[in-house]
Amino acid sequence: MAEQHHDIEFVEVKAEDIMSERQGLYDAFMASIPWAVGATAVLLVLIYLIWG
């Protein structure tokens, strides 16, 4: 088999570098919570009305 050469460059990751990305993900997650709760409630009500 041919030899594979991997060059991995390790750089220091600082909190400032990833904080905006993490904050964006957190904000998107928190915005989806009311939609998920609402969709679950609607689904449960529909199940109750159909089979209840």
HELIX and SHEET records of a PDB file:
HELIX    1   1 ALA A   15  TRP A   51  1                                  37    
END                                                                             
